[in-house]
Amino acid sequence: MAMDGQPAAVARDEWRAGWPVVLAGLFGTAILSMGFMSAGTFMAPIEQEFGWTRTQVSLGFTVYPFVAILFGPLVGWLIDRYGERRLAVAGPICSGLAFSLFSTATDSTVYWVALWALYATVNQMVMLTVWTSAVANAFTASRGLAISIAMIGTGLSAAIGPLVANLFMESFGWRGAFVTMGLGFGSFVAVVSWFGIPHRIAGKARAAAGQPRSESGITLKEALKTSTYLKLVAAVFTTYLLLQAMMVHLVPVLSDGGLSRDQAVAIAGLMGIGMVLGKIFAGVLLDRLDSRHVCTLSLVMAGVGILMLGLDAAPLPLRMLSVLLFGLGVGAVSPIYPYLTARLFGTASFGRLYGAMTSIYALANSLGPITASRVFDSVKSYDLLLATTPVMLIVPVLLVLSLGRLPRER
């Protein structure tokens, strides 16, 4: 049965009409994550060529939040005003082109940061808001599963991105890897979005046609006056501040633990497999159970995986299990926040509601990796990060649990 007793036939009808939207979202979230998920693989070659520290390589992450704060809400407004399709087609092309320009990097850190500023700007066109808005407006009865499957793309990037980047670097060097990944994947995603996302999505059409307020939702201005929205934003920030630091630094963490670079890259790919499985796991549960409890379970899994990574002299199978468990937790938690946004506040202004939230998401994603780099450069070890991160994950758990009982879907 679908959530809240809606007949399974409704969910089947939604999938029959909406599966191309989900497919476009899957590849869209993959290109969004490509830069972050492959960053760890590019760190060592860039450090060696330019003689930089790990903090210098990570400097680009610091520009991301400022760009997202400026453009994240604007992208949300564009979605609510003009629809998702235009951004879903143009965004991947622009993002892929900007990613390929990293191949022109020199030993100038100013130029390196400028490249990241450009990439951060155009990447707003493929942010989660675009893909989750399209899916949330096309699905109701099976919304949790649909969002989760669309967001599998982040797991695919985590699983395949480092391996593909490493393979291309061995064949074309790190500069050639940037060009091949950026231009090739960007063009592919644009084509999928062109055919997969319609000009007007059914859910948005219904909301615009004058459905009751309870179904259409509230505006961003109204949401900002509620403690519920502010708690949700705080939960997003703390979650990704902690988890993104570990995701970007996973390959270096494994390498510093005694593994070769090739071993570390291969094992890091298990995180992506875990993320894919975690999203499917969460998607099934979100349409059936209290999403607050699903979120708690997801963050606990991620925390346990991090704790296991910090065990001294852990055998290889245990390291593999810890990465897989971490990926399960990260993957499971990612569809929960857009799902909660749609459930709590409706879909009429989802673009602006979640667009503002992705600004906070981007801020956390940027601060997390650079903070982890500073910690490493200071103590020359990841031990402190591995010990404190699981404990700090209690904060988003408490924030989500404090949201109270969710309203029923109408």
MIKOL-950241 format. One record per residue (C-alpha): y, z, x; residue in three letters. Coordinates in pm, 1 decimal, decimal comma. Example, Ala and Ser with C-alpha at 12.3 -4.5 7.8 and 13.67 -1.06 7.14 Angstrom:
<sites>
         c2         c3         c1   resn
     -450,0      780,0     1230,0    Ala
     -106,0      714,0     1367,0    Ser
</sites>
This chain:
<sites>
         c2         c3         c1   resn
        0,0        0,0        0,0    Met
      356,7      -61,2      108,4    Ala
      601,9      221,4      141,5    Met
      700,9      429,7     -160,7    Asp
      427,1      282,6     -380,6    Gly
      560,9      -74,3     -387,3    Gln
      274,1     -316,7     -445,9    Pro
      114,2     -479,6     -144,9    Ala
      187,4     -817,1     -307,0    Ala
      560,9     -763,0     -249,3    Val
      501,8     -707,1      121,1    Ala
      282,5    -1018,3      140,2    Arg
      551,5    -1225,8      -28,5    Asp
      808,5    -1097,6      218,7    Glu
      588,8    -1196,5      513,1    Trp
      514,1    -1536,5      364,1    Arg
      884,9    -1616,4      352,3    Ala
     1012,9    -1410,6      642,4    Gly
      765,7    -1452,4      929,0    Trp
      982,9    -1715,0     1108,9    Pro
     1269,6    -1463,1     1114,0    Val
     1040,9    -1204,8     1274,1    Val
      919,5    -1457,9     1531,7    Leu
     1277,3    -1546,1     1626,4    Ala
     1354,2    -1175,3     1654,9    Gly
     1054,1    -1122,2     1880,8    Leu
     1172,9    -1380,1     2133,1    Phe
     1534,0    -1272,7     2084,1    Gly
     1465,3     -912,1     2179,3    Thr
     1267,2    -1043,3     2475,7    Ala
     1564,0    -1233,5     2621,3    Ile
     1789,0     -935,4     2552,6    Leu
     1560,1     -716,6     2765,0    Ser
     1490,1     -971,4     3038,3    Met
     1771,3     -859,0     3268,8    Gly
     1697,8     -487,6     3248,7    Phe
     1319,1     -513,5     3257,6    Met
     1313,3     -736,6     3565,7    Ser
     1591,6     -550,8     3750,2    Ala
     1352,6     -323,1     3937,3    Gly
     1163,4     -623,3     4075,9    Thr
     1483,5     -775,3     4216,5    Phe
     1605,7     -449,5     4376,3    Met
     1413,5     -462,0     4706,2    Ala
     1484,2     -827,7     4796,3    Pro
     1855,2     -786,6     4723,3    Ile
     1871,9     -459,8     4919,9    Glu
     1707,5     -631,3     5218,3    Gln
     1926,4     -943,6     5210,2    Glu
     2262,1     -767,0     5176,7    Phe
     2181,2     -428,4     5333,2    Gly
     2284,0     -244,8     5018,1    Trp
     2177,6       96,2     4890,7    Thr
     1994,8      128,3     4561,4    Arg
     2314,9      261,8     4404,8    Thr
     2503,7      -52,2     4509,8    Gln
     2237,0     -274,8     4355,2    Val
     2263,8      -71,5     4034,6    Ser
     2644,5      -94,2     4022,8    Leu
     2626,4     -376,5     3772,4    Gly
     2489,5     -141,3     3509,6    Phe
     2817,5       52,6     3509,5    Thr
     3013,2     -235,3     3352,8    Val
     2775,5     -277,1     3063,2    Tyr
     2900,6       11,8     2845,5    Pro
     3264,8      -94,6     2863,9    Phe
     3179,5     -447,5     2755,5    Val
     2951,0     -322,8     2478,0    Ala
     3210,5      -81,2     2344,0    Ile
     3457,7     -369,7     2319,2    Leu
     3228,5     -636,4     2178,4    Phe
     2939,9     -453,3     2008,4    Gly
     3129,7     -374,7     1685,8    Pro
     3285,3     -724,3     1691,4    Leu
     2939,5     -881,5     1700,6    Val
     2838,4     -662,6     1407,3    Gly
     3142,0     -782,6     1212,2    Trp
     3059,2    -1145,9     1291,7    Leu
     2705,2    -1094,9     1162,3    Ile
     2823,2     -941,2      835,0    Asp
     3084,4    -1213,6      794,7    Arg
     2906,2    -1530,0      909,0    Tyr
     2535,8    -1445,4      927,4    Gly
     2290,6    -1405,0     1213,1    Glu
     2188,4    -1767,6     1273,7    Arg
     2492,0    -1885,4     1469,4    Arg
     2468,9    -1602,2     1720,0    Leu
     2090,5    -1630,1     1737,9    Ala
     2116,6    -1992,9     1852,0    Val
     2420,4    -1981,3     2081,4    Ala
     2349,8    -1636,0     2226,0    Gly
     2024,2    -1711,6     2414,1    Pro
     2175,4    -2020,5     2578,4    Ile
     2479,6    -1827,1     2700,5    Cys
     2272,0    -1526,0     2807,4    Ser
     2024,8    -1741,0     3000,0    Gly
     2305,8    -1927,3     3177,1    Leu
     2476,4    -1602,7     3277,8    Ala
     2145,0    -1462,3     3406,7    Phe
     2093,1    -1772,9     3621,1    Ser
     2434,3    -1718,9     3784,0    Leu
     2299,9    -1407,8     3959,4    Phe
     2150,9    -1662,9     4199,8    Ser
     2502,6    -1715,9     4339,1    Thr
     2538,5    -1350,4     4451,1    Ala
     2685,9    -1278,4     4794,6    Thr
     2718,3     -958,6     4996,3    Asp
     3037,0     -881,0     4800,2    Ser
     2976,1     -592,8     4561,3    Thr
     3291,4     -693,9     4371,9    Val
     3140,5    -1034,4     4297,8    Tyr
     2809,5     -868,4     4206,7    Trp
     2983,7     -647,1     3951,1    Val
     3175,7     -949,5     3818,4    Ala
     2846,4    -1131,2     3759,2    Leu
     2719,6     -831,4     3566,6    Trp
     3041,7     -819,5     3363,5    Ala
     2990,6    -1182,5     3261,3    Leu
     2624,5    -1121,5     3179,3    Tyr
     2709,4     -810,0     2978,0    Ala
     2972,3     -999,0     2778,4    Thr
     2756,3    -1291,6     2670,9    Val
     2452,2    -1066,8     2624,2    Asn
     2627,9     -905,3     2329,2    Gln
     2540,2    -1224,8     2141,3    Met
     2169,7    -1136,8     2165,9    Val
     2193,6     -762,9     2115,8    Met
     1948,5     -584,5     1887,4    Leu
     2202,2     -600,4     1605,0    Thr
     2148,3     -975,1     1564,7    Val
     1770,4     -960,1     1536,2    Trp
     1732,1     -631,6     1346,6    Thr
     1998,9     -736,3     1096,1    Ser
     1815,5    -1061,6     1026,8    Ala
     1484,8     -881,2      976,7    Val
     1626,0     -588,1      777,7    Ala
     1789,4     -829,6      534,5    Asn
     1472,4    -1035,4      492,1    Ala
     1236,9     -738,9      432,4    Phe
     1232,3     -425,8      217,5    Thr
      874,5     -323,7      133,2    Ala
      749,1     -403,6      484,2    Ser
     1072,5     -346,4      671,9    Arg
      932,5      -93,1      919,9    Gly
      649,3     -318,0     1034,3    Leu
      872,3     -628,0     1040,1    Ala
     1136,3     -463,3     1259,6    Ile
      867,2     -323,9     1488,0    Ser
      699,9     -659,7     1541,2    Ile
     1035,2     -829,0     1603,4    Ala
     1111,0     -570,2     1868,7    Met
      781,5     -634,6     2046,4    Ile
      989,1     -871,9     2256,5    Gly
     1117,2     -582,2     2465,6    Thr
      757,9     -489,4     2543,1    Gly
      674,2     -848,1     2634,2    Leu
      968,0     -849,7     2875,3    Ser
      847,0     -525,6     3029,6    Ala
      489,1     -652,1     3060,4    Ala
      557,0    -1008,7     3172,2    Ile
      911,2     -998,0     3312,1    Gly
      836,3     -819,2     3642,5    Pro
      524,0    -1032,0     3701,0    Leu
      706,6    -1357,8     3625,7    Val
     1003,0    -1255,2     3840,3    Ala
      769,5    -1163,9     4127,0    Asn
      578,7    -1493,3     4091,7    Leu
      897,0    -1700,1     4088,1    Phe
     1037,0    -1506,7     4384,0    Met
      726,7    -1587,1     4586,0    Glu
      762,4    -1957,0     4496,9    Ser
     1140,4    -2010,4     4488,9    Phe
     1295,1    -1694,0     4637,3    Gly
     1490,6    -1439,7     4435,3    Trp
     1774,5    -1684,0     4371,8    Arg
     1542,0    -1945,5     4228,7    Gly
     1376,9    -1681,6     4011,9    Ala
     1710,9    -1602,1     3845,6    Phe
     1773,8    -1970,6     3767,5    Val
     1424,8    -2048,4     3639,4    Thr
     1398,5    -1742,7     3417,6    Met
     1750,7    -1770,3     3277,7    Gly
     1775,3    -2138,5     3191,3    Leu
     1413,3    -2185,0     3088,2    Gly
     1378,4    -1888,6     2857,0    Phe
     1730,8    -1913,6     2715,6    Gly
     1674,1    -2270,2     2595,5    Ser
     1335,8    -2182,4     2444,7    Phe
     1468,3    -1887,6     2241,8    Val
     1759,1    -2094,8     2108,4    Ala
     1518,6    -2355,7     1972,1    Val
     1297,7    -2091,3     1806,2    Val
     1603,1    -1931,3     1643,7    Ser
     1733,1    -2266,7     1518,6    Trp
     1416,2    -2326,9     1321,0    Phe
     1329,2    -1965,6     1241,8    Gly
     1646,3    -1810,1     1100,3    Ile
     1788,2    -1960,7      778,8    Pro
     2158,5    -2000,8      709,1    His
     2147,1    -1727,6      445,2    Arg
     1887,3    -1451,6      442,3    Ile
     1765,3    -1333,3      102,6    Ala
     1844,2     -966,3      146,4    Gly
     2202,6    -1034,8      252,8    Lys
     2246,4    -1274,5      -36,3    Ala
     2135,5    -1008,8     -283,1    Arg
     2371,1     -750,1     -136,1    Ala
     2662,8     -994,1     -139,4    Ala
     2586,4    -1089,4     -498,1    Ala
     2682,1     -745,5     -623,6    Gly
     2379,9     -517,6     -624,3    Gln
     2438,8     -149,5     -703,4    Pro
     2609,4       45,7     -430,4    Arg
     2299,6      256,3     -361,9    Ser
     2111,1      -58,1     -262,8    Glu
     2391,7     -244,5      -89,8    Ser
     2493,5       47,0      129,4    Gly
     2810,9      200,0      268,2    Ile
     3068,8       80,9      518,1    Thr
     3103,1      184,9      881,2    Leu
     3424,4      374,9      799,7    Lys
     3241,3      576,8      536,0    Glu
     2942,5      637,8      761,6    Ala
     3161,4      771,6     1043,5    Leu
     3270,4     1052,0      811,4    Lys
     2913,0     1175,5      770,5    Thr
     2731,6     1414,1     1003,7    Ser
     2413,5     1213,3      947,6    Thr
     2549,8      900,7     1115,9    Tyr
     2697,3     1099,6     1404,9    Leu
     2364,9     1277,5     1461,6    Lys
     2185,3      944,7     1462,3    Leu
     2430,6      803,0     1716,5    Val
     2385,1     1110,8     1938,1    Ala
     2007,2     1073,5     1916,9    Ala
     2031,5      708,8     2024,0    Val
     2251,2      799,0     2320,6    Phe
     2034,5     1080,8     2455,8    Thr
     1711,3      889,1     2400,1    Thr
     1813,1      581,5     2595,6    Tyr
     2010,2      767,5     2861,1    Leu
     1679,6      928,0     2960,4    Leu
     1429,8      651,7     2891,5    Leu
     1625,4      356,9     3034,6    Gln
     1661,5      536,4     3367,9    Ala
     1284,6      558,7     3393,0    Met
     1226,8      201,9     3271,8    Met
     1457,5       40,1     3527,9    Val
     1335,0      259,6     3814,1    His
      965,2      247,1     3728,5    Leu
      870,0       -0,5     4003,9    Val
     1062,7      197,9     4271,0    Pro
      911,1      524,0     4138,4    Val
      560,9      385,1     4178,2    Leu
      642,0      232,8     4519,2    Ser
      786,4      558,4     4650,5    Asp
      468,5      726,6     4528,7    Gly
      267,2      537,6     4789,6    Gly
      179,4      211,0     4614,5    Leu
      249,9     -131,0     4760,0    Ser
      517,2     -340,3     4590,1    Arg
      256,4     -573,3     4439,4    Asp
       56,0     -276,2     4306,8    Gln
      369,5     -115,1     4163,7    Ala
      472,9     -437,3     3986,5    Val
      124,8     -484,6     3842,4    Ala
       98,5     -126,9     3715,5    Ile
      453,9     -136,4     3577,0    Ala
      336,2     -422,4     3357,9    Gly
      122,3     -169,1     3170,3    Leu
      445,3      -23,1     3034,7    Met
      505,7     -349,2     2853,1    Gly
      155,9     -348,4     2706,7    Ile
      212,3        8,0     2590,9    Gly
      546,7      -89,1     2438,2    Met
      386,5     -368,8     2237,4    Val
      112,3     -137,3     2108,0    Leu
      365,6      139,1     2043,7    Gly
      584,7      -84,4     1827,3    Lys
      289,6     -193,1     1615,1    Ile
      178,1      171,0     1587,0    Phe
      526,7      279,6     1477,4    Ala
      567,8      -13,3     1240,9    Gly
      254,3       75,8     1049,4    Val
      350,7      442,8     1029,9    Leu
      716,3      388,0      935,1    Leu
      621,5      225,5      605,2    Asp
      390,5      516,9      522,8    Arg
      505,4      843,5      684,9    Leu
      826,1     1038,2      741,7    Asp
     1004,8      841,8     1015,2    Ser
     1147,5     1164,0     1162,8    Arg
      793,8     1273,9     1249,3    His
      707,7      929,6     1384,0    Val
     1011,8      955,5     1612,8    Cys
      907,3     1299,6     1734,6    Thr
      557,3     1180,9     1818,4    Leu
      698,5      880,2     2004,8    Ser
      930,3     1086,0     2222,9    Leu
      653,2     1336,6     2298,9    Val
      427,9     1054,3     2420,3    Met
      704,1      921,4     2646,6    Ala
      770,0     1269,3     2786,2    Gly
      403,3     1334,4     2863,4    Val
      380,6      999,3     3040,8    Gly
      678,9     1089,6     3261,1    Ile
      528,3     1429,8     3342,6    Leu
      205,9     1263,3     3450,8    Met
      401,7     1022,7     3674,7    Leu
      539,1     1324,5     3859,3    Gly
      199,3     1464,6     3955,0    Leu
      154,1     1474,2     4331,9    Asp
     -121,7     1260,4     4482,7    Ala
     -230,4     1137,0     4139,5    Ala
     -519,2      888,8     4155,2    Pro
     -452,3      528,0     4061,9    Leu
     -621,7      544,6     3717,2    Pro
     -403,7      843,9     3623,2    Leu
      -88,9      658,2     3727,6    Arg
     -195,6      363,0     3516,9    Met
     -256,9      592,4     3219,5    Leu
       81,8      761,0     3263,4    Ser
      265,9      426,5     3264,9    Val
       72,6      310,6     2958,8    Leu
      149,0      634,6     2771,7    Leu
      516,2      613,7     2866,9    Phe
      526,2      257,0     2737,1    Gly
      361,0      363,3     2410,8    Leu
      634,0      622,1     2352,6    Gly
      920,8      390,3     2447,0    Val
      783,1      110,7     2232,4    Gly
      723,5      332,6     1932,2    Ala
     1071,3      485,7     1930,8    Val
     1266,8      158,8     1958,8    Ser
     1227,5       30,7     1599,3    Pro
     1287,8      373,6     1449,0    Ile
     1666,3      385,5     1493,9    Tyr
     1746,3       50,6     1325,9    Pro
     1496,1      140,2     1053,0    Tyr
     1669,8      474,8      997,1    Leu
     2008,5      303,1      986,1    Thr
     1896,1       68,6      709,9    Ala
     1721,7      344,9      515,4    Arg
     2007,7      593,7      535,7    Leu
     2307,1      362,5      493,0    Phe
     2182,3       36,3      336,8    Gly
     2204,6     -321,3      461,8    Thr
     2533,2     -450,9      317,4    Ala
     2722,2     -349,0      633,9    Ser
     2421,2     -320,0      862,8    Phe
     2578,1     -545,3     1127,1    Gly
     2877,8     -318,8     1173,8    Arg
     2679,1        3,2     1132,9    Leu
     2418,1      -86,0     1391,0    Tyr
     2665,7     -285,7     1599,1    Gly
     2866,8       29,5     1662,0    Ala
     2544,4      209,4     1743,3    Met
     2445,1      -53,8     2000,2    Thr
     2769,7       21,1     2184,7    Ser
     2639,3      372,8     2235,0    Ile
     2295,9      231,8     2315,6    Tyr
     2449,1       10,3     2586,7    Ala
     2648,2      302,0     2726,9    Leu
     2328,6      504,3     2763,4    Ala
     2138,7      208,3     2909,3    Asn
     2405,1      170,0     3176,3    Ser
     2458,1      533,5     3265,8    Leu
     2086,7      612,1     3284,1    Gly
     1989,7      376,7     3570,4    Pro
     2301,7      443,0     3778,1    Ile
     2258,5      819,9     3736,4    Thr
     1896,5      793,2     3847,7    Ala
     2007,8      586,5     4148,4    Ser
     2261,5      851,7     4247,0    Arg
     2000,6     1124,5     4217,0    Val
     1762,4      927,2     4437,2    Phe
     2027,2      848,0     4698,4    Asp
     2125,0     1217,6     4710,4    Ser
     1780,1     1376,1     4743,9    Val
     1578,5     1070,9     4857,6    Lys
     1320,3     1141,0     4590,9    Ser
     1250,5     1086,0     4222,4    Tyr
     1090,8     1429,6     4180,9    Asp
     1394,9     1586,8     4015,2    Leu
     1423,6     1301,7     3763,9    Leu
     1053,9     1318,4     3678,0    Leu
     1068,2     1694,3     3624,6    Ala
     1382,0     1719,3     3408,8    Thr
     1361,0     1409,3     3188,0    Thr
     1070,7     1528,2     2967,6    Pro
     1246,5     1857,2     2898,1    Val
     1571,1     1685,1     2803,2    Met
     1390,6     1464,8     2549,3    Leu
     1385,8     1772,7     2325,1    Ile
     1751,0     1696,7     2240,7    Val
     1695,2     1369,1     2049,4    Pro
     1388,3     1520,9     1881,0    Val
     1599,0     1803,5     1736,8    Leu
     1877,3     1565,0     1632,6    Leu
     1639,6     1338,3     1439,4    Val
     1461,2     1629,4     1272,3    Leu
     1799,0     1763,8     1158,5    Ser
     1874,2     1445,0      959,7    Leu
     1694,5     1587,7      658,2    Gly
     1471,2     1412,0      410,1    Arg
     1528,5     1037,2      388,1    Leu
     1635,1      872,4       59,6    Pro
     1366,8      666,6     -110,9    Arg
     1383,3      286,8     -100,5    Glu
     1492,5      143,1     -433,2    Arg
</sites>
